[in-house]
Amino acid sequence: MPTLKEAKIGQTVRVKAIGGQGAVKRRIMDMGITKGVSIYVRKVAPLGDPIELTVRGYELSLRKADAENIETE
């Protein structure tokens, strides 16, 4: 299953599922990333971490370790 970590710059993906346990999953969901939402990958930092996303009309920076828990389609 592809994850948000594997998405390329300029790509729009849809969240299929959110992995992780407890506080990690809750924090991701509190940022507005829920099942079915579209995410646009805007930029990736020069060293590859974090990635900048557009979610629900606002910009969000997310670590690749957290992006690995988000399954996309």
PDB file of N, CA, C and O in Angstrom:
ATOM      1  N   MET A   1       0.844  -1.179   0.000  1.00  0.00           N
ATOM      2  CA  MET A   1       0.000   0.000   0.000  1.00  0.00           C
ATOM      3  C   MET A   1       0.893   1.247   0.000  1.00  0.00           C
ATOM      4  O   MET A   1       1.755   1.374   0.869  1.00  0.00           O
ATOM      5  N   PRO A   2       0.709   2.161  -0.944  1.00  0.00           N
ATOM      6  CA  PRO A   2       1.525   3.388  -0.947  1.00  0.00           C
ATOM      7  C   PRO A   2       1.178   4.288   0.237  1.00  0.00           C
ATOM      8  O   PRO A   2       0.038   4.322   0.701  1.00  0.00           O
ATOM      9  N   THR A   3       2.183   5.012   0.711  1.00  0.00           N
ATOM     10  CA  THR A   3       1.979   5.922   1.836  1.00  0.00           C
ATOM     11  C   THR A   3       2.224   7.358   1.389  1.00  0.00           C
ATOM     12  O   THR A   3       2.735   7.593   0.294  1.00  0.00           O
ATOM     13  N   LEU A   4       1.865   8.301   2.223  1.00  0.00           N
ATOM     14  CA  LEU A   4       2.075   9.716   1.930  1.00  0.00           C
ATOM     15  C   LEU A   4       3.563  10.030   1.802  1.00  0.00           C
ATOM     16  O   LEU A   4       3.943  10.947   1.074  1.00  0.00           O
ATOM     17  N   LYS A   5       4.394   9.285   2.494  1.00  0.00           N
ATOM     18  CA  LYS A   5       5.845   9.482   2.425  1.00  0.00           C
ATOM     19  C   LYS A   5       6.356   9.279   1.003  1.00  0.00           C
ATOM     20  O   LYS A   5       7.332   9.915   0.605  1.00  0.00           O
ATOM     21  N   GLU A   6       5.721   8.412   0.238  1.00  0.00           N
ATOM     22  CA  GLU A   6       6.161   8.067  -1.117  1.00  0.00           C
ATOM     23  C   GLU A   6       5.591   9.000  -2.189  1.00  0.00           C
ATOM     24  O   GLU A   6       5.982   8.903  -3.353  1.00  0.00           O
ATOM     25  N   ALA A   7       4.687   9.890  -1.824  1.00  0.00           N
ATOM     26  CA  ALA A   7       4.076  10.805  -2.795  1.00  0.00           C
ATOM     27  C   ALA A   7       5.108  11.807  -3.299  1.00  0.00           C
ATOM     28  O   ALA A   7       5.989  12.230  -2.551  1.00  0.00           O
ATOM     29  N   LYS A   8       4.995  12.181  -4.565  1.00  0.00           N
ATOM     30  CA  LYS A   8       5.938  13.107  -5.201  1.00  0.00           C
ATOM     31  C   LYS A   8       5.414  14.538  -5.140  1.00  0.00           C
ATOM     32  O   LYS A   8       4.222  14.768  -4.936  1.00  0.00           O
ATOM     33  N   ILE A   9       6.327  15.500  -5.321  1.00  0.00           N
ATOM     34  CA  ILE A   9       5.959  16.914  -5.340  1.00  0.00           C
ATOM     35  C   ILE A   9       4.981  17.170  -6.475  1.00  0.00           C
ATOM     36  O   ILE A   9       5.190  16.698  -7.593  1.00  0.00           O
ATOM     37  N   GLY A  10       3.915  17.913  -6.200  1.00  0.00           N
ATOM     38  CA  GLY A  10       2.906  18.234  -7.203  1.00  0.00           C
ATOM     39  C   GLY A  10       1.812  17.191  -7.333  1.00  0.00           C
ATOM     40  O   GLY A  10       0.888  17.374  -8.126  1.00  0.00           O
ATOM     41  N   GLN A  11       1.887  16.127  -6.596  1.00  0.00           N
ATOM     42  CA  GLN A  11       0.907  15.046  -6.667  1.00  0.00           C
ATOM     43  C   GLN A  11      -0.207  15.275  -5.647  1.00  0.00           C
ATOM     44  O   GLN A  11       0.042  15.740  -4.535  1.00  0.00           O
ATOM     45  N   THR A  12      -1.426  14.946  -6.038  1.00  0.00           N
ATOM     46  CA  THR A  12      -2.561  14.988  -5.123  1.00  0.00           C
ATOM     47  C   THR A  12      -2.973  13.549  -4.833  1.00  0.00           C
ATOM     48  O   THR A  12      -3.188  12.757  -5.751  1.00  0.00           O
ATOM     49  N   VAL A  13      -3.079  13.223  -3.556  1.00  0.00           N
ATOM     50  CA  VAL A  13      -3.450  11.872  -3.139  1.00  0.00           C
ATOM     51  C   VAL A  13      -4.662  11.940  -2.220  1.00  0.00           C
ATOM     52  O   VAL A  13      -4.971  12.989  -1.655  1.00  0.00           O
ATOM     53  N   ARG A  14      -5.337  10.818  -2.079  1.00  0.00           N
ATOM     54  CA  ARG A  14      -6.488  10.724  -1.180  1.00  0.00           C
ATOM     55  C   ARG A  14      -6.142   9.731  -0.073  1.00  0.00           C
ATOM     56  O   ARG A  14      -5.585   8.664  -0.331  1.00  0.00           O
ATOM     57  N   VAL A  15      -6.478  10.096   1.156  1.00  0.00           N
ATOM     58  CA  VAL A  15      -6.174   9.248   2.312  1.00  0.00           C
ATOM     59  C   VAL A  15      -7.100   8.041   2.302  1.00  0.00           C
ATOM     60  O   VAL A  15      -8.321   8.178   2.216  1.00  0.00           O
ATOM     61  N   LYS A  16      -6.504   6.865   2.389  1.00  0.00           N
ATOM     62  CA  LYS A  16      -7.276   5.635   2.431  1.00  0.00           C
ATOM     63  C   LYS A  16      -7.413   5.125   3.866  1.00  0.00           C
ATOM     64  O   LYS A  16      -8.476   4.643   4.257  1.00  0.00           O
ATOM     65  N   ALA A  17      -6.334   5.232   4.651  1.00  0.00           N
ATOM     66  CA  ALA A  17      -6.362   4.778   6.042  1.00  0.00           C
ATOM     67  C   ALA A  17      -5.241   5.465   6.812  1.00  0.00           C
ATOM     68  O   ALA A  17      -4.253   5.910   6.228  1.00  0.00           O
ATOM     69  N   ILE A  18      -5.407   5.544   8.123  1.00  0.00           N
ATOM     70  CA  ILE A  18      -4.385   6.115   8.993  1.00  0.00           C
ATOM     71  C   ILE A  18      -3.942   5.038   9.962  1.00  0.00           C
ATOM     72  O   ILE A  18      -4.749   4.463  10.693  1.00  0.00           O
ATOM     73  N   GLY A  19      -2.636   4.772   9.953  1.00  0.00           N
ATOM     74  CA  GLY A  19      -2.062   3.786  10.859  1.00  0.00           C
ATOM     75  C   GLY A  19      -1.588   4.458  12.126  1.00  0.00           C
ATOM     76  O   GLY A  19      -1.983   5.582  12.432  1.00  0.00           O
ATOM     77  N   GLY A  20      -0.747   3.771  12.853  1.00  0.00           N
ATOM     78  CA  GLY A  20      -0.221   4.340  14.094  1.00  0.00           C
ATOM     79  C   GLY A  20      -1.113   3.981  15.262  1.00  0.00           C
ATOM     80  O   GLY A  20      -2.207   3.439  15.098  1.00  0.00           O
ATOM     81  N   GLN A  21      -0.622   4.294  16.434  1.00  0.00           N
ATOM     82  CA  GLN A  21      -1.350   3.963  17.657  1.00  0.00           C
ATOM     83  C   GLN A  21      -1.512   5.183  18.541  1.00  0.00           C
ATOM     84  O   GLN A  21      -0.656   6.068  18.544  1.00  0.00           O
ATOM     85  N   GLY A  22      -2.577   5.236  19.271  1.00  0.00           N
ATOM     86  CA  GLY A  22      -2.798   6.221  20.323  1.00  0.00           C
ATOM     87  C   GLY A  22      -2.576   7.671  19.934  1.00  0.00           C
ATOM     88  O   GLY A  22      -3.248   8.198  19.047  1.00  0.00           O
ATOM     89  N   ALA A  23      -1.618   8.317  20.611  1.00  0.00           N
ATOM     90  CA  ALA A  23      -1.386   9.748  20.463  1.00  0.00           C
ATOM     91  C   ALA A  23      -0.938  10.129  19.058  1.00  0.00           C
ATOM     92  O   ALA A  23      -1.295  11.201  18.569  1.00  0.00           O
ATOM     93  N   VAL A  24      -0.166   9.273  18.402  1.00  0.00           N
ATOM     94  CA  VAL A  24       0.309   9.567  17.042  1.00  0.00           C
ATOM     95  C   VAL A  24      -0.869   9.668  16.081  1.00  0.00           C
ATOM     96  O   VAL A  24      -0.971  10.624  15.313  1.00  0.00           O
ATOM     97  N   LYS A  25      -1.748   8.687  16.128  1.00  0.00           N
ATOM     98  CA  LYS A  25      -2.927   8.681  15.257  1.00  0.00           C
ATOM     99  C   LYS A  25      -3.845   9.864  15.573  1.00  0.00           C
ATOM    100  O   LYS A  25      -4.358  10.509  14.658  1.00  0.00           O
ATOM    101  N   ARG A  26      -4.051  10.147  16.835  1.00  0.00           N
ATOM    102  CA  ARG A  26      -4.915  11.259  17.261  1.00  0.00           C
ATOM    103  C   ARG A  26      -4.357  12.593  16.769  1.00  0.00           C
ATOM    104  O   ARG A  26      -5.115  13.447  16.310  1.00  0.00           O
ATOM    105  N   ARG A  27      -3.027  12.782  16.861  1.00  0.00           N
ATOM    106  CA  ARG A  27      -2.398  14.030  16.423  1.00  0.00           C
ATOM    107  C   ARG A  27      -2.559  14.223  14.921  1.00  0.00           C
ATOM    108  O   ARG A  27      -2.836  15.334  14.469  1.00  0.00           O
ATOM    109  N   ILE A  28      -2.390  13.159  14.146  1.00  0.00           N
ATOM    110  CA  ILE A  28      -2.568  13.237  12.693  1.00  0.00           C
ATOM    111  C   ILE A  28      -4.007  13.628  12.366  1.00  0.00           C
ATOM    112  O   ILE A  28      -4.238  14.480  11.507  1.00  0.00           O
ATOM    113  N   MET A  29      -4.963  13.019  13.037  1.00  0.00           N
ATOM    114  CA  MET A  29      -6.369  13.324  12.787  1.00  0.00           C
ATOM    115  C   MET A  29      -6.725  14.741  13.238  1.00  0.00           C
ATOM    116  O   MET A  29      -7.550  15.397  12.601  1.00  0.00           O
ATOM    117  N   ASP A  30      -6.123  15.217  14.313  1.00  0.00           N
ATOM    118  CA  ASP A  30      -6.368  16.583  14.788  1.00  0.00           C
ATOM    119  C   ASP A  30      -5.874  17.636  13.803  1.00  0.00           C
ATOM    120  O   ASP A  30      -6.380  18.758  13.792  1.00  0.00           O
ATOM    121  N   MET A  31      -4.890  17.284  12.977  1.00  0.00           N
ATOM    122  CA  MET A  31      -4.373  18.199  11.961  1.00  0.00           C
ATOM    123  C   MET A  31      -5.286  18.277  10.736  1.00  0.00           C
ATOM    124  O   MET A  31      -5.014  19.046   9.814  1.00  0.00           O
ATOM    125  N   GLY A  32      -6.359  17.494  10.714  1.00  0.00           N
ATOM    126  CA  GLY A  32      -7.303  17.536   9.601  1.00  0.00           C
ATOM    127  C   GLY A  32      -7.109  16.431   8.590  1.00  0.00           C
ATOM    128  O   GLY A  32      -7.802  16.398   7.574  1.00  0.00           O
ATOM    129  N   ILE A  33      -6.183  15.527   8.844  1.00  0.00           N
ATOM    130  CA  ILE A  33      -5.945  14.414   7.931  1.00  0.00           C
ATOM    131  C   ILE A  33      -6.815  13.250   8.385  1.00  0.00           C
ATOM    132  O   ILE A  33      -6.506  12.572   9.365  1.00  0.00           O
ATOM    133  N   THR A  34      -7.899  13.032   7.663  1.00  0.00           N
ATOM    134  CA  THR A  34      -8.828  11.952   7.970  1.00  0.00           C
ATOM    135  C   THR A  34      -9.081  11.143   6.713  1.00  0.00           C
ATOM    136  O   THR A  34      -8.703  11.557   5.617  1.00  0.00           O
ATOM    137  N   LYS A  35      -9.711  10.002   6.864  1.00  0.00           N
ATOM    138  CA  LYS A  35      -9.993   9.126   5.738  1.00  0.00           C
ATOM    139  C   LYS A  35     -10.820   9.857   4.677  1.00  0.00           C
ATOM    140  O   LYS A  35     -11.830  10.487   4.990  1.00  0.00           O
ATOM    141  N   GLY A  36     -10.378   9.766   3.416  1.00  0.00           N
ATOM    142  CA  GLY A  36     -11.112  10.344   2.305  1.00  0.00           C
ATOM    143  C   GLY A  36     -10.695  11.753   1.916  1.00  0.00           C
ATOM    144  O   GLY A  36     -11.109  12.236   0.863  1.00  0.00           O
ATOM    145  N   VAL A  37      -9.883  12.435   2.735  1.00  0.00           N
ATOM    146  CA  VAL A  37      -9.478  13.809   2.435  1.00  0.00           C
ATOM    147  C   VAL A  37      -8.381  13.819   1.360  1.00  0.00           C
ATOM    148  O   VAL A  37      -7.545  12.918   1.307  1.00  0.00           O
ATOM    149  N   SER A  38      -8.397  14.849   0.507  1.00  0.00           N
ATOM    150  CA  SER A  38      -7.367  15.010  -0.519  1.00  0.00           C
ATOM    151  C   SER A  38      -6.207  15.809   0.039  1.00  0.00           C
ATOM    152  O   SER A  38      -6.404  16.785   0.763  1.00  0.00           O
ATOM    153  N   ILE A  39      -4.988  15.389  -0.301  1.00  0.00           N
ATOM    154  CA  ILE A  39      -3.775  16.059   0.156  1.00  0.00           C
ATOM    155  C   ILE A  39      -2.911  16.359  -1.066  1.00  0.00           C
ATOM    156  O   ILE A  39      -2.636  15.475  -1.878  1.00  0.00           O
ATOM    157  N   TYR A  40      -2.485  17.620  -1.188  1.00  0.00           N
ATOM    158  CA  TYR A  40      -1.592  18.044  -2.261  1.00  0.00           C
ATOM    159  C   TYR A  40      -0.191  18.222  -1.689  1.00  0.00           C
ATOM    160  O   TYR A  40      -0.009  18.937  -0.705  1.00  0.00           O
ATOM    161  N   VAL A  41       0.800  17.574  -2.301  1.00  0.00           N
ATOM    162  CA  VAL A  41       2.189  17.671  -1.842  1.00  0.00           C
ATOM    163  C   VAL A  41       2.811  18.899  -2.491  1.00  0.00           C
ATOM    164  O   VAL A  41       3.042  18.910  -3.700  1.00  0.00           O
ATOM    165  N   ARG A  42       3.088  19.946  -1.690  1.00  0.00           N
ATOM    166  CA  ARG A  42       3.619  21.213  -2.201  1.00  0.00           C
ATOM    167  C   ARG A  42       5.125  21.203  -2.344  1.00  0.00           C
ATOM    168  O   ARG A  42       5.645  21.497  -3.421  1.00  0.00           O
ATOM    169  N   LYS A  43       5.832  20.873  -1.286  1.00  0.00           N
ATOM    170  CA  LYS A  43       7.291  20.937  -1.275  1.00  0.00           C
ATOM    171  C   LYS A  43       7.863  19.862  -0.367  1.00  0.00           C
ATOM    172  O   LYS A  43       7.170  19.283   0.470  1.00  0.00           O
ATOM    173  N   VAL A  44       9.158  19.616  -0.564  1.00  0.00           N
ATOM    174  CA  VAL A  44       9.910  18.757   0.346  1.00  0.00           C
ATOM    175  C   VAL A  44      11.143  19.546   0.757  1.00  0.00           C
ATOM    176  O   VAL A  44      11.791  20.161  -0.090  1.00  0.00           O
ATOM    177  N   ALA A  45      11.474  19.540   2.032  1.00  0.00           N
ATOM    178  CA  ALA A  45      12.635  20.274   2.533  1.00  0.00           C
ATOM    179  C   ALA A  45      13.910  19.770   1.850  1.00  0.00           C
ATOM    180  O   ALA A  45      13.946  18.632   1.381  1.00  0.00           O
ATOM    181  N   PRO A  46      14.953  20.598   1.789  1.00  0.00           N
ATOM    182  CA  PRO A  46      16.192  20.221   1.098  1.00  0.00           C
ATOM    183  C   PRO A  46      16.782  18.884   1.547  1.00  0.00           C
ATOM    184  O   PRO A  46      17.302  18.136   0.720  1.00  0.00           O
ATOM    185  N   LEU A  47      16.711  18.577   2.815  1.00  0.00           N
ATOM    186  CA  LEU A  47      17.238  17.291   3.284  1.00  0.00           C
ATOM    187  C   LEU A  47      16.167  16.202   3.309  1.00  0.00           C
ATOM    188  O   LEU A  47      16.410  15.103   3.808  1.00  0.00           O
ATOM    189  N   GLY A  48      14.979  16.505   2.771  1.00  0.00           N
ATOM    190  CA  GLY A  48      13.929  15.499   2.638  1.00  0.00           C
ATOM    191  C   GLY A  48      12.928  15.430   3.770  1.00  0.00           C
ATOM    192  O   GLY A  48      11.945  14.696   3.670  1.00  0.00           O
ATOM    193  N   ASP A  49      13.143  16.169   4.840  1.00  0.00           N
ATOM    194  CA  ASP A  49      12.222  16.090   5.966  1.00  0.00           C
ATOM    195  C   ASP A  49      12.103  17.466   6.602  1.00  0.00           C
ATOM    196  O   ASP A  49      13.150  18.017   6.943  1.00  0.00           O
ATOM    197  N   PRO A  50      10.983  18.059   6.793  1.00  0.00           N
ATOM    198  CA  PRO A  50       9.606  17.572   6.593  1.00  0.00           C
ATOM    199  C   PRO A  50       9.107  17.827   5.173  1.00  0.00           C
ATOM    200  O   PRO A  50       9.812  18.383   4.330  1.00  0.00           O
ATOM    201  N   ILE A  51       7.867  17.401   4.939  1.00  0.00           N
ATOM    202  CA  ILE A  51       7.208  17.680   3.666  1.00  0.00           C
ATOM    203  C   ILE A  51       6.094  18.693   3.922  1.00  0.00           C
ATOM    204  O   ILE A  51       5.466  18.680   4.980  1.00  0.00           O
ATOM    205  N   GLU A  52       5.856  19.569   2.948  1.00  0.00           N
ATOM    206  CA  GLU A  52       4.809  20.589   3.088  1.00  0.00           C
ATOM    207  C   GLU A  52       3.617  20.167   2.256  1.00  0.00           C
ATOM    208  O   GLU A  52       3.750  19.834   1.079  1.00  0.00           O
ATOM    209  N   LEU A  53       2.453  20.182   2.877  1.00  0.00           N
ATOM    210  CA  LEU A  53       1.220  19.702   2.263  1.00  0.00           C
ATOM    211  C   LEU A  53       0.155  20.785   2.282  1.00  0.00           C
ATOM    212  O   LEU A  53       0.219  21.720   3.080  1.00  0.00           O
ATOM    213  N   THR A  54      -0.822  20.653   1.399  1.00  0.00           N
ATOM    214  CA  THR A  54      -2.028  21.465   1.475  1.00  0.00           C
ATOM    215  C   THR A  54      -3.169  20.510   1.804  1.00  0.00           C
ATOM    216  O   THR A  54      -3.462  19.585   1.047  1.00  0.00           O
ATOM    217  N   VAL A  55      -3.804  20.753   2.945  1.00  0.00           N
ATOM    218  CA  VAL A  55      -4.897  19.909   3.427  1.00  0.00           C
ATOM    219  C   VAL A  55      -6.062  20.813   3.798  1.00  0.00           C
ATOM    220  O   VAL A  55      -5.902  21.719   4.616  1.00  0.00           O
ATOM    221  N   ARG A  56      -7.220  20.583   3.216  1.00  0.00           N
ATOM    222  CA  ARG A  56      -8.432  21.353   3.547  1.00  0.00           C
ATOM    223  C   ARG A  56      -8.221  22.863   3.444  1.00  0.00           C
ATOM    224  O   ARG A  56      -8.793  23.626   4.223  1.00  0.00           O
ATOM    225  N   GLY A  57      -7.401  23.292   2.484  1.00  0.00           N
ATOM    226  CA  GLY A  57      -7.211  24.716   2.237  1.00  0.00           C
ATOM    227  C   GLY A  57      -6.141  25.400   3.077  1.00  0.00           C
ATOM    228  O   GLY A  57      -6.004  26.621   2.998  1.00  0.00           O
ATOM    229  N   TYR A  58      -5.385  24.668   3.868  1.00  0.00           N
ATOM    230  CA  TYR A  58      -4.300  25.280   4.625  1.00  0.00           C
ATOM    231  C   TYR A  58      -3.016  24.476   4.449  1.00  0.00           C
ATOM    232  O   TYR A  58      -3.050  23.296   4.100  1.00  0.00           O
ATOM    233  N   GLU A  59      -1.866  25.143   4.701  1.00  0.00           N
ATOM    234  CA  GLU A  59      -0.575  24.489   4.564  1.00  0.00           C
ATOM    235  C   GLU A  59      -0.199  23.791   5.862  1.00  0.00           C
ATOM    236  O   GLU A  59      -0.475  24.286   6.955  1.00  0.00           O
ATOM    237  N   LEU A  60       0.431  22.639   5.724  1.00  0.00           N
ATOM    238  CA  LEU A  60       0.794  21.824   6.866  1.00  0.00           C
ATOM    239  C   LEU A  60       2.153  21.197   6.601  1.00  0.00           C
ATOM    240  O   LEU A  60       2.389  20.680   5.510  1.00  0.00           O
ATOM    241  N   SER A  61       3.044  21.234   7.573  1.00  0.00           N
ATOM    242  CA  SER A  61       4.324  20.542   7.475  1.00  0.00           C
ATOM    243  C   SER A  61       4.228  19.279   8.313  1.00  0.00           C
ATOM    244  O   SER A  61       3.733  19.297   9.440  1.00  0.00           O
ATOM    245  N   LEU A  62       4.709  18.185   7.744  1.00  0.00           N
ATOM    246  CA  LEU A  62       4.580  16.888   8.399  1.00  0.00           C
ATOM    247  C   LEU A  62       5.891  16.124   8.267  1.00  0.00           C
ATOM    248  O   LEU A  62       6.487  16.084   7.190  1.00  0.00           O
ATOM    249  N   ARG A  63       6.335  15.521   9.355  1.00  0.00           N
ATOM    250  CA  ARG A  63       7.556  14.709   9.309  1.00  0.00           C
ATOM    251  C   ARG A  63       7.299  13.443   8.499  1.00  0.00           C
ATOM    252  O   ARG A  63       6.181  12.930   8.465  1.00  0.00           O
ATOM    253  N   LYS A  64       8.340  12.952   7.854  1.00  0.00           N
ATOM    254  CA  LYS A  64       8.194  11.736   7.056  1.00  0.00           C
ATOM    255  C   LYS A  64       7.841  10.526   7.923  1.00  0.00           C
ATOM    256  O   LYS A  64       7.165   9.607   7.461  1.00  0.00           O
ATOM    257  N   ALA A  65       8.291  10.525   9.170  1.00  0.00           N
ATOM    258  CA  ALA A  65       7.948   9.431  10.076  1.00  0.00           C
ATOM    259  C   ALA A  65       6.441   9.373  10.300  1.00  0.00           C
ATOM    260  O   ALA A  65       5.875   8.285  10.413  1.00  0.00           O
ATOM    261  N   ASP A  66       5.787  10.526  10.365  1.00  0.00           N
ATOM    262  CA  ASP A  66       4.333  10.560  10.516  1.00  0.00           C
ATOM    263  C   ASP A  66       3.653  10.265   9.194  1.00  0.00           C
ATOM    264  O   ASP A  66       2.618   9.600   9.171  1.00  0.00           O
ATOM    265  N   ALA A  67       4.218  10.751   8.082  1.00  0.00           N
ATOM    266  CA  ALA A  67       3.647  10.519   6.754  1.00  0.00           C
ATOM    267  C   ALA A  67       3.636   9.038   6.393  1.00  0.00           C
ATOM    268  O   ALA A  67       2.820   8.590   5.587  1.00  0.00           O
ATOM    269  N   GLU A  68       4.535   8.299   6.989  1.00  0.00           N
ATOM    270  CA  GLU A  68       4.619   6.851   6.740  1.00  0.00           C
ATOM    271  C   GLU A  68       3.391   6.110   7.284  1.00  0.00           C
ATOM    272  O   GLU A  68       3.090   5.003   6.836  1.00  0.00           O
ATOM    273  N   ASN A  69       2.690   6.707   8.237  1.00  0.00           N
ATOM    274  CA  ASN A  69       1.500   6.082   8.840  1.00  0.00           C
ATOM    275  C   ASN A  69       0.231   6.352   8.042  1.00  0.00           C
ATOM    276  O   ASN A  69      -0.831   5.839   8.394  1.00  0.00           O
ATOM    277  N   ILE A  70       0.315   7.146   6.974  1.00  0.00           N
ATOM    278  CA  ILE A  70      -0.877   7.528   6.219  1.00  0.00           C
ATOM    279  C   ILE A  70      -0.891   6.800   4.883  1.00  0.00           C
ATOM    280  O   ILE A  70      -0.073   7.085   4.010  1.00  0.00           O
ATOM    281  N   GLU A  71      -1.823   5.858   4.722  1.00  0.00           N
ATOM    282  CA  GLU A  71      -1.962   5.094   3.473  1.00  0.00           C
ATOM    283  C   GLU A  71      -2.787   5.908   2.486  1.00  0.00           C
ATOM    284  O   GLU A  71      -3.794   6.514   2.853  1.00  0.00           O
ATOM    285  N   THR A  72      -2.348   5.915   1.220  1.00  0.00           N
ATOM    286  CA  THR A  72      -3.003   6.726   0.202  1.00  0.00           C
ATOM    287  C   THR A  72      -3.405   5.884  -0.999  1.00  0.00           C
ATOM    288  O   THR A  72      -3.022   4.722  -1.133  1.00  0.00           O
ATOM    289  N   GLU A  73      -4.193   6.514  -1.869  1.00  0.00           N
ATOM    290  CA  GLU A  73      -4.561   5.879  -3.146  1.00  0.00           C
ATOM    291  C   GLU A  73      -4.470   6.888  -4.251  1.00  0.00           C
ATOM    292  O   GLU A  73      -4.737   6.563  -5.408  1.00  0.00           O
TER     293      GLU A  73
END
